[in-house]
Amino acid sequence: MDDHKSGNVTMVGTRLGPLRVEALGVGPPAVLWHSLFVDSTTWKRVRGSLAESHRLLLIDGPSHGGSGSMTRGFSSAECAGAAADVLDHLEITEPVDWVGNAWGGHVGILFAAAYPERCRSLIAMGTPIQALSTSERRRIAMLVALYRLIGPVGPLLRAVEDGLLAPQTRAGDPEAVRLVADALRHAQRRGMWIAMRSLMLARPDLSRVLADVSAPTLFITGDELATWKLADAQAAAGRMRHGSAALVPGTRHLTPLEAPTAVTALVTDFWRRVRDAGGTGDESEGKILIGT
């Protein structure tokens, strides 16, 4: 599914500089925050369907897409604050449904914990909550150093594509591969390097934050994501007041791009169940859902 509708684009000044925000659709507000390395174009295959029931606010994170480039280190917690700045600027006072992909899921968890009155529900896709292991940190440090040295070309670009997309996506979905490559190539190089260093190497363990999230939450993971298996997502959901987990086969980190039909069904069904349960999410608590 590919949506060609364009929304209203605004540059919003925040504590992390200007962020590009696109508003699309009519209804309760939903914030969509993308993965590291890419931008809001990764929602292109689900945005049309999701906008049928919600007013989508697609935010390009700092140093990504059309947003301003960072000149200092920053954290996902600061990004959560910047999202609150966006809502203030747009005069949105009602709670939002947060949909985050990878990095966007980290920001969403921190947003829901810091601003419980502003978060109606939380969906985090492809979002491992643990800090990097020693071996992962060594590998990521090499990736960050390689990016600083050569930029988004050759082995660096292939490593990012391999990390974000499942093998079957890379083999059979050239548009998805091209989208990842284009987003990384178009990013301001120093700003992206700062983002990589800040958000990957300094990624905190969010397991202790989960208990502070009162919003009904759905973790979605792919069977090709080795660092965040369904059992991991289920365990994280079990630490929360209203948590559930879902598996989408054939995906890695960029689930909404790789499996838009399954993601749309999971998101819209979760939103419906949260609404029907009066915002508590009790109906979905503890369930394991399988997207097809």
Residue frames relative to the residue before (quaternion, step in Angstrom):
aa qw qx qy qz dx dy dz
M 1.0000 0.0000 0.0000 0.0000 0.00 0.00 0.00
D 0.0316 -0.7962 0.6037 -0.0229 3.57 -0.82 0.97
D 0.1677 -0.8056 0.5639 0.0697 3.56 -0.68 1.08
H 0.1987 -0.8110 0.5442 0.0822 3.56 -0.78 1.05
K 0.4462 0.6886 -0.4662 0.3308 3.60 1.22 0.03
S 0.2035 -0.7658 0.5972 0.1247 3.54 -1.03 0.79
G 0.3082 -0.7556 0.5512 0.1740 3.54 -1.09 0.72
N 0.6486 -0.4736 0.4052 0.4369 3.53 -1.31 -0.33
V 0.1958 -0.8027 0.5586 0.0726 3.56 -0.67 1.15
T 0.0154 -0.7874 0.6150 -0.0390 3.55 -0.93 1.01
M 0.2747 -0.7039 0.6231 0.2021 3.55 -1.16 0.66
V 0.1117 -0.8209 0.5601 0.0043 3.55 -0.56 1.21
G 0.3652 -0.7243 0.5441 0.2146 3.56 -0.83 0.99
T 0.0127 0.8032 -0.5929 0.0559 3.58 -0.82 1.04
R 0.7105 -0.4278 0.3376 0.4451 3.56 -1.31 -0.01
L 0.7215 0.3611 -0.2331 0.5429 3.60 1.26 -0.30
G 0.6909 -0.4683 0.2767 0.4762 3.55 1.15 0.56
P 0.7285 -0.4366 0.2957 0.4373 3.58 -1.30 -0.08
L 0.1036 -0.7846 0.6103 0.0336 3.56 -0.92 0.98
R 0.3936 -0.7012 0.5459 0.2353 3.54 -1.02 0.87
V 0.0232 -0.7936 0.6068 -0.0374 3.55 -0.80 1.09
E 0.1045 -0.7775 0.6185 0.0459 3.56 -0.84 1.00
A 0.1710 -0.7829 0.5940 0.0708 3.57 -0.82 1.05
L 0.0572 0.7981 -0.5899 0.1085 3.55 -0.84 1.05
G 0.7884 0.3158 -0.2361 0.4722 3.57 -0.96 0.87
V 0.3137 -0.7232 0.5878 0.1817 3.53 -1.38 0.14
G 0.5576 0.5899 -0.4510 0.3713 3.57 -0.97 0.85
P 0.7645 -0.2849 0.2395 0.5263 3.60 -1.17 -0.43
P 0.5062 -0.6813 0.4309 0.3066 3.61 -0.96 0.76
A 0.0396 -0.7651 0.6425 0.0166 3.54 -1.14 0.77
V 0.2483 -0.7588 0.5877 0.1316 3.58 -0.86 0.99
L 0.0980 -0.7754 0.6228 0.0350 3.57 -0.90 0.99
W 0.0056 0.7909 -0.6091 0.0584 3.59 -0.67 1.16
H 0.3968 -0.7852 0.4504 0.1521 3.53 -0.68 1.24
S 0.6572 -0.4959 0.4094 0.3931 3.54 -1.40 -0.11
L 0.6198 -0.4832 0.4574 0.4160 3.52 -1.36 0.20
F 0.7819 0.3343 -0.2963 0.4349 3.57 -1.27 0.68
V 0.7713 0.3119 -0.1732 0.5271 3.62 1.05 -0.63
D 0.3514 -0.7152 0.5482 0.2540 3.60 -1.15 -0.51
S 0.7840 -0.3731 0.2243 0.4425 3.56 -1.27 -0.19
T 0.4878 0.6485 -0.4523 0.3701 3.61 1.19 -0.08
T 0.5765 0.5977 -0.3866 0.4012 3.61 1.17 -0.36
W 0.6221 0.5112 -0.3488 0.4796 3.60 1.27 -0.08
K 0.3994 0.7823 -0.4383 0.1910 3.59 1.25 -0.20
R 0.7104 0.4677 -0.2705 0.4510 3.61 1.04 -0.63
V 0.7397 0.3630 -0.2319 0.5170 3.61 1.24 -0.14
R 0.5370 0.6850 -0.3991 0.2882 3.58 1.11 -0.52
G 0.6343 0.5501 -0.3436 0.4207 3.59 0.96 -0.78
S 0.6903 0.4715 -0.2747 0.4751 3.56 0.90 -0.93
L 0.6777 0.4898 -0.3032 0.4570 3.59 0.92 -0.85
A 0.6440 0.5361 -0.3187 0.4431 3.59 1.12 -0.64
E 0.5151 0.6404 -0.4254 0.3789 3.59 1.22 -0.12
S 0.7871 0.2835 -0.1536 0.5258 3.60 1.14 -0.55
H 0.7862 0.2713 -0.1197 0.5421 3.59 1.22 -0.40
R 0.4128 -0.6174 0.5924 0.3121 3.51 -1.36 0.28
L 0.2051 -0.8135 0.5370 0.0882 3.55 -0.31 1.26
L 0.1141 -0.7454 0.6534 0.0660 3.53 -1.10 0.82
L 0.0934 -0.8155 0.5711 0.0055 3.56 -0.18 1.32
I 0.1092 -0.8226 0.5580 0.0046 3.55 -0.44 1.27
D 0.2743 -0.7010 0.6329 0.1812 3.55 -1.00 0.91
G 0.4101 -0.7352 0.4844 0.2379 3.58 -0.67 1.07
P 0.6863 -0.4648 0.3457 0.4398 3.61 -1.23 0.28
S 0.8323 0.1516 -0.1682 0.5059 3.57 -1.03 0.93
H 0.6632 0.4528 -0.3024 0.5136 3.59 1.23 0.39
G 0.8514 0.1439 -0.0977 0.4948 3.54 -1.19 0.61
G 0.8050 -0.2778 0.2169 0.4772 3.54 -0.92 -0.95
S 0.5040 0.6606 -0.4236 0.3606 3.60 1.24 0.11
G 0.6593 -0.5213 0.3731 0.3930 3.53 -1.30 0.32
S 0.4557 -0.6900 0.5039 0.2497 3.52 -1.23 0.61
M 0.4146 -0.7224 0.5008 0.2353 3.57 -0.85 0.99
T 0.2270 -0.7648 0.5900 0.1241 3.54 -1.18 0.69
R 0.7339 0.2854 -0.2006 0.5829 3.58 1.32 0.10
G 0.6277 -0.5223 0.4071 0.4092 3.53 -1.26 0.25
F 0.0106 -0.7945 0.6070 -0.0154 3.57 -1.13 0.60
S 0.3664 -0.7488 0.5242 0.1738 3.55 -1.26 0.36
S 0.6220 -0.5229 0.4204 0.4037 3.55 -1.30 0.24
A 0.5841 0.5605 -0.3760 0.4508 3.59 1.13 -0.53
E 0.6437 0.4937 -0.3215 0.4885 3.60 1.01 -0.73
C 0.6118 0.5430 -0.3481 0.4580 3.58 1.09 -0.66
A 0.6124 0.5346 -0.3455 0.4689 3.58 1.06 -0.72
G 0.6503 0.5020 -0.3079 0.4800 3.56 1.03 -0.76
A 0.6341 0.5232 -0.3272 0.4660 3.57 1.05 -0.74
A 0.6126 0.5329 -0.3472 0.4692 3.59 1.08 -0.67
A 0.6273 0.5139 -0.3293 0.4836 3.58 1.05 -0.74
D 0.6095 0.5425 -0.3444 0.4643 3.59 1.08 -0.70
V 0.6296 0.5308 -0.3281 0.4628 3.58 1.01 -0.82
L 0.6693 0.4940 -0.3038 0.4644 3.58 0.87 -0.92
D 0.6260 0.5268 -0.3366 0.4663 3.58 1.03 -0.75
H 0.6598 0.5175 -0.3065 0.4504 3.57 0.90 -0.94
L 0.7276 0.4133 -0.2288 0.4975 3.58 0.99 -0.84
E 0.3982 -0.7512 0.4383 0.2915 3.57 1.37 0.08
I 0.3473 0.7085 -0.5207 0.3261 3.55 0.98 0.96
T 0.0841 -0.8345 0.5446 -0.0023 3.56 -0.43 1.23
E 0.6125 0.5411 -0.3654 0.4455 3.59 1.16 -0.40
P 0.6004 -0.5794 0.3965 0.3829 3.62 -1.11 0.51
V 0.3348 -0.7555 0.5389 0.1633 3.55 -1.11 0.77
D 0.3874 -0.6352 0.6031 0.2874 3.51 -1.36 0.33
W 0.1935 -0.8084 0.5495 0.0848 3.59 -0.51 1.18
V 0.0315 -0.7657 0.6425 -0.0025 3.56 -0.96 0.97
G 0.0422 0.8271 -0.5549 0.0791 3.57 -0.41 1.21
N 0.2212 -0.7631 0.5964 0.1142 3.54 -1.10 0.79
A 0.8329 -0.0676 -0.0038 0.5492 3.58 -0.64 1.19
W 0.8056 0.1489 -0.0592 0.5704 3.63 -0.33 -1.21
G 0.6517 0.5302 -0.3151 0.4415 3.57 0.95 -0.85
G 0.6171 0.5275 -0.3403 0.4744 3.56 1.18 -0.52
H 0.6179 0.5284 -0.3387 0.4736 3.58 1.05 -0.75
V 0.6561 0.4986 -0.3092 0.4747 3.57 0.92 -0.92
G 0.6549 0.5337 -0.3086 0.4372 3.57 0.98 -0.85
I 0.6294 0.5248 -0.3352 0.4648 3.59 0.97 -0.82
L 0.6904 0.4716 -0.2748 0.4748 3.57 0.90 -0.94
F 0.6155 0.5329 -0.3405 0.4704 3.59 1.09 -0.69
A 0.6798 0.4965 -0.2924 0.4538 3.58 0.86 -0.98
A 0.6682 0.4928 -0.2998 0.4699 3.59 1.06 -0.71
A 0.7232 0.4477 -0.2439 0.4658 3.58 0.97 -0.86
Y 0.7960 0.1882 -0.0722 0.5707 3.57 1.08 -0.74
P 0.0514 -0.8576 0.5100 0.0424 3.62 0.63 1.03
E 0.6586 0.5196 -0.3147 0.4441 3.57 1.07 -0.67
R 0.6949 0.4650 -0.2653 0.4802 3.59 1.24 -0.31
C 0.7037 0.4271 -0.2536 0.5080 3.61 1.26 -0.09
R 0.2536 -0.7834 0.5536 0.1245 3.58 -0.49 1.22
S 0.7858 -0.0952 0.0961 0.6035 3.58 0.99 -0.89
L 0.2241 -0.7741 0.5837 0.0992 3.55 -1.28 0.46
I 0.0225 -0.7519 0.6589 0.0088 3.54 -1.00 0.94
A 0.0418 -0.7898 0.6118 -0.0137 3.57 -0.82 1.05
M 0.1159 -0.8159 0.5663 0.0170 3.57 -0.57 1.21
G 0.8507 0.0389 -0.0375 0.5229 3.57 -0.88 0.93
T 0.4596 0.7104 -0.3900 0.3633 3.55 1.09 0.82
P 0.1453 -0.7841 0.5981 0.0797 3.64 0.01 1.18
I 0.3072 -0.7888 0.5048 0.1692 3.60 -0.82 0.92
Q 0.6017 0.5793 -0.3696 0.4071 3.60 1.17 -0.35
A 0.5518 -0.5712 0.4813 0.3709 3.55 -1.26 0.41
L 0.6432 -0.5217 0.3849 0.4074 3.57 -1.24 0.32
S 0.4386 -0.6444 0.5522 0.2957 3.54 -1.15 0.65
T 0.6931 -0.4659 0.3324 0.4383 3.58 -1.26 0.23
S 0.6780 0.4791 -0.2992 0.4705 3.59 0.90 -0.87
E 0.6377 0.5123 -0.3306 0.4707 3.59 1.01 -0.75
R 0.6467 0.5266 -0.3246 0.4462 3.57 0.96 -0.83
R 0.6345 0.5161 -0.3329 0.4694 3.60 1.00 -0.77
R 0.6695 0.4986 -0.3000 0.4617 3.57 0.92 -0.90
I 0.6708 0.4877 -0.2985 0.4723 3.59 0.93 -0.88
A 0.6209 0.5428 -0.3450 0.4482 3.60 1.00 -0.76
M 0.6404 0.5054 -0.3184 0.4828 3.58 1.04 -0.76
L 0.6366 0.5302 -0.3218 0.4583 3.58 1.02 -0.80
V 0.6601 0.5016 -0.3037 0.4694 3.58 0.93 -0.91
A 0.6599 0.4999 -0.3062 0.4700 3.58 0.95 -0.86
L 0.6437 0.5187 -0.3192 0.4633 3.58 1.01 -0.80
Y 0.6372 0.5185 -0.3341 0.4621 3.58 0.97 -0.79
R 0.6548 0.5109 -0.3200 0.4559 3.58 0.92 -0.86
L 0.6879 0.5013 -0.2763 0.4462 3.57 1.06 -0.79
I 0.8487 0.1676 -0.0442 0.4997 3.59 0.72 -1.05
G 0.4510 -0.6934 0.4608 0.3216 3.60 1.19 -0.28
P 0.7325 -0.4653 0.2980 0.3975 3.59 -1.33 -0.12
V 0.4458 0.6663 -0.4743 0.3636 3.56 0.56 1.17
G 0.8695 0.2169 -0.0961 0.4332 3.51 -1.41 0.12
P 0.8617 -0.0361 0.0277 0.5053 3.58 -0.84 -0.98
L 0.6141 0.5444 -0.3613 0.4427 3.61 1.05 -0.62
L 0.6682 0.4985 -0.2997 0.4639 3.56 0.88 -0.93
R 0.6561 0.5062 -0.3117 0.4649 3.58 0.95 -0.84
A 0.6371 0.5293 -0.3307 0.4524 3.59 1.02 -0.75
V 0.6534 0.4988 -0.3130 0.4756 3.59 1.00 -0.79
E 0.6478 0.5118 -0.3196 0.4650 3.58 0.92 -0.88
D 0.6618 0.5044 -0.2988 0.4672 3.57 0.98 -0.85
G 0.6742 0.5047 -0.2982 0.4493 3.57 1.02 -0.75
L 0.7422 0.4285 -0.2227 0.4647 3.58 1.04 -0.77
L 0.7980 0.3025 -0.1197 0.5073 3.58 0.98 -0.85
A 0.5096 -0.6380 0.4898 0.3055 3.56 -1.09 0.77
P 0.6563 -0.5272 0.3528 0.4085 3.63 -1.12 0.52
Q 0.6793 0.4911 -0.3063 0.4512 3.59 0.90 -0.85
T 0.6078 0.5301 -0.3552 0.4727 3.59 1.15 -0.53
R 0.6685 0.4981 -0.3050 0.4604 3.57 0.88 -0.92
A 0.6965 0.4771 -0.2738 0.4607 3.58 1.05 -0.73
G 0.8412 0.2591 -0.0846 0.4669 3.58 0.93 -0.83
D 0.7273 0.3690 -0.2280 0.5318 3.60 1.25 0.00
P 0.1291 -0.8440 0.5154 0.0731 3.60 0.36 1.20
E 0.5955 0.5683 -0.3776 0.4241 3.61 1.08 -0.58
A 0.6522 0.5060 -0.3168 0.4671 3.59 0.96 -0.84
V 0.6412 0.5142 -0.3194 0.4717 3.58 0.98 -0.84
R 0.6642 0.5056 -0.2995 0.4621 3.57 0.94 -0.89
L 0.6323 0.5421 -0.3362 0.4398 3.58 0.99 -0.79
V 0.6493 0.5028 -0.3137 0.4767 3.58 0.95 -0.86
A 0.6723 0.5028 -0.2985 0.4540 3.57 0.87 -0.95
D 0.6657 0.5097 -0.3084 0.4494 3.59 0.90 -0.90
A 0.6516 0.5201 -0.3249 0.4465 3.58 0.91 -0.88
L 0.6875 0.4732 -0.2889 0.4691 3.58 0.92 -0.85
R 0.6577 0.5156 -0.3114 0.4523 3.59 0.98 -0.80
H 0.7142 0.4669 -0.2582 0.4531 3.59 1.00 -0.79
A 0.5330 0.6367 -0.4096 0.3778 3.60 1.22 -0.27
Q 0.5185 -0.6007 0.5004 0.3465 3.56 -1.16 0.63
R 0.4936 -0.7454 0.3566 0.2712 3.54 -0.50 1.26
R 0.6937 0.4524 -0.3049 0.4703 3.61 0.77 -0.89
G 0.6399 0.5307 -0.3314 0.4461 3.59 0.98 -0.79
M 0.6582 0.4918 -0.3114 0.4774 3.59 0.99 -0.79
W 0.6233 0.5314 -0.3432 0.4597 3.58 1.01 -0.74
I 0.6379 0.5123 -0.3212 0.4769 3.59 1.00 -0.81
A 0.6476 0.5139 -0.3150 0.4661 3.59 0.98 -0.84
M 0.6482 0.5185 -0.3205 0.4564 3.59 0.91 -0.88
R 0.6799 0.4876 -0.2850 0.4677 3.56 0.89 -0.96
S 0.7015 0.4880 -0.2695 0.4440 3.58 0.92 -0.94
L 0.8012 0.3700 -0.1547 0.4442 3.54 0.78 -1.09
M 0.7058 0.4102 -0.2725 0.5092 3.60 1.14 -0.44
L 0.7395 0.4138 -0.2506 0.4682 3.59 0.59 -1.11
A 0.7576 0.3461 -0.1910 0.5194 3.59 1.06 -0.71
R 0.3001 0.7806 -0.5054 0.2125 3.60 1.18 0.40
P 0.3113 -0.7775 0.5141 0.1854 3.61 -0.66 1.04
D 0.5196 -0.5687 0.5206 0.3682 3.53 -1.34 0.21
L 0.1978 -0.8245 0.5243 0.0787 3.58 -0.56 1.16
S 0.3743 0.7635 -0.4746 0.2275 3.60 1.22 0.04
R 0.6761 0.4939 -0.3043 0.4543 3.58 1.01 -0.74
V 0.6094 0.5671 -0.3499 0.4296 3.58 1.20 -0.40
L 0.5439 0.6760 -0.3941 0.3032 3.57 1.10 -0.67
A 0.6547 0.5284 -0.3198 0.4358 3.58 0.97 -0.80
D 0.6474 0.5209 -0.3147 0.4588 3.58 1.22 -0.40
V 0.5946 0.5570 -0.3627 0.4525 3.59 1.28 -0.13
S 0.1633 -0.8118 0.5570 0.0643 3.56 -0.53 1.17
A 0.5617 0.6158 -0.3903 0.3911 3.60 1.19 -0.40
P 0.5410 -0.5804 0.4802 0.3741 3.61 -1.08 0.59
T 0.1141 -0.8302 0.5451 -0.0252 3.54 -0.79 1.10
L 0.0997 -0.7636 0.6359 0.0510 3.52 -1.14 0.80
F 0.1725 -0.7491 0.6329 0.0922 3.56 -0.82 1.07
I 0.0918 -0.7739 0.6257 0.0335 3.57 -0.86 1.02
T 0.0351 0.8016 -0.5958 0.0356 3.58 -0.84 0.93
G 0.4014 -0.7077 0.5332 0.2317 3.53 -1.30 0.41
D 0.5409 -0.6456 0.4252 0.3314 3.58 -1.07 0.60
E 0.6470 0.4922 -0.3317 0.4786 3.60 1.26 -0.08
L 0.5707 0.5813 -0.3811 0.4373 3.59 1.29 0.10
A 0.2644 -0.8312 0.4708 0.1326 3.56 0.00 1.34
T 0.7069 0.4762 -0.2676 0.4494 3.60 1.08 -0.65
W 0.7757 0.2115 -0.1263 0.5811 3.61 1.26 -0.01
K 0.0416 -0.8321 0.5517 -0.0398 3.52 0.31 1.34
L 0.6898 -0.4608 0.3484 0.4363 3.56 -1.29 0.25
A 0.6345 0.5336 -0.3352 0.4475 3.59 0.99 -0.79
D 0.6318 0.5210 -0.3280 0.4710 3.59 1.07 -0.72
A 0.6635 0.4997 -0.2991 0.4697 3.56 0.94 -0.91
Q 0.6432 0.5173 -0.3189 0.4657 3.57 1.02 -0.81
A 0.6460 0.5151 -0.3223 0.4620 3.59 0.98 -0.81
A 0.6415 0.5101 -0.3204 0.4750 3.58 1.00 -0.80
A 0.6484 0.5188 -0.3162 0.4587 3.57 0.94 -0.88
G 0.6457 0.5466 -0.3157 0.4298 3.57 1.07 -0.74
R 0.6348 0.5242 -0.3294 0.4623 3.58 1.23 -0.37
M 0.6677 0.5201 -0.2805 0.4528 3.55 1.26 -0.31
R 0.6323 -0.5556 0.3859 0.3776 3.53 -1.23 0.45
H 0.7964 0.0418 0.0209 0.6029 3.56 0.98 -0.86
G 0.2498 0.8072 -0.4919 0.2098 3.58 0.47 1.20
S 0.0119 0.7690 -0.6391 -0.0003 3.55 -1.21 0.60
A 0.2459 -0.7741 0.5712 0.1182 3.55 -1.26 0.36
A 0.0915 -0.7898 0.6057 0.0318 3.55 -1.17 0.65
L 0.2398 -0.7502 0.6014 0.1344 3.55 -1.20 0.64
V 0.0949 -0.7635 0.6367 0.0513 3.56 -1.00 0.91
P 0.3394 -0.7748 0.4947 0.1993 3.62 -0.32 1.19
G 0.8198 0.3046 -0.2080 0.4381 3.53 -1.26 0.54
T 0.6631 0.4726 -0.3166 0.4865 3.59 1.18 0.46
R 0.2944 -0.7201 0.5980 0.1928 3.53 -1.32 0.37
H 0.8317 -0.0981 0.0784 0.5409 3.64 -0.39 -1.13
L 0.7662 0.3968 -0.2075 0.4609 3.60 0.81 -0.99
T 0.0714 -0.8661 0.4945 0.0135 3.55 0.75 1.11
P 0.6907 0.4775 -0.3267 0.4338 3.67 0.77 -0.81
L 0.6570 0.4773 -0.3088 0.4951 3.57 1.18 -0.48
E 0.7164 0.4744 -0.2487 0.4471 3.58 0.97 -0.86
A 0.8091 0.0899 -0.0139 0.5807 3.60 1.03 -0.76
P 0.0495 -0.8676 0.4935 0.0348 3.60 0.64 1.08
T 0.6391 0.5336 -0.3455 0.4329 3.60 0.96 -0.75
A 0.6734 0.4845 -0.2924 0.4756 3.58 0.90 -0.92
V 0.6622 0.5065 -0.3113 0.4560 3.58 0.94 -0.87
T 0.6374 0.5249 -0.3331 0.4553 3.59 0.91 -0.85
A 0.6636 0.5051 -0.3063 0.4590 3.58 0.92 -0.89
L 0.6709 0.4963 -0.3043 0.4593 3.60 0.91 -0.88
V 0.6738 0.5015 -0.3011 0.4513 3.58 0.89 -0.93
T 0.7060 0.4609 -0.2836 0.4569 3.58 0.74 -1.00
D 0.6395 0.5105 -0.3323 0.4690 3.60 1.04 -0.70
F 0.6394 0.5175 -0.3238 0.4674 3.58 1.00 -0.80
W 0.6413 0.5151 -0.3248 0.4668 3.58 0.92 -0.87
R 0.6514 0.5157 -0.3209 0.4548 3.59 0.95 -0.86
R 0.6883 0.4858 -0.2936 0.4517 3.57 0.88 -0.93
V 0.6113 0.5277 -0.3455 0.4779 3.59 1.08 -0.66
R 0.6561 0.5046 -0.3077 0.4693 3.57 0.95 -0.88
D 0.6944 0.4831 -0.2843 0.4513 3.58 0.85 -0.95
A 0.6930 0.4520 -0.2714 0.4917 3.59 1.15 -0.61
G 0.5401 -0.6586 0.3858 0.3545 3.56 1.26 0.21
G 0.6970 -0.5003 0.2681 0.4382 3.55 1.15 0.65
T 0.5803 0.5986 -0.3856 0.3953 3.61 1.21 0.07
G 0.3384 -0.7610 0.4887 0.2598 3.55 1.13 -0.59
D 0.3326 0.7867 -0.4813 0.1970 3.59 1.24 0.14
E 0.6205 0.5747 -0.3510 0.4019 3.56 1.05 -0.74
S 0.7494 0.3974 -0.2133 0.4847 3.59 1.06 -0.73
E 0.4363 0.7406 -0.4471 0.2476 3.59 1.22 -0.25
G 0.8550 0.1737 -0.1452 0.4666 3.51 -0.93 1.03
K 0.5468 0.6361 -0.4095 0.3588 3.59 1.17 -0.22
I 0.2501 -0.7055 0.6349 0.1915 3.53 -1.28 0.50
L 0.1264 -0.8035 0.5809 0.0293 3.54 -0.66 1.13
I 0.2064 -0.7682 0.5945 0.1176 3.56 -1.06 0.71
G 0.2195 -0.7715 0.5848 0.1211 3.56 -0.68 1.12
T 0.1298 -0.7998 0.5828 0.0614 3.57 -0.98 0.80
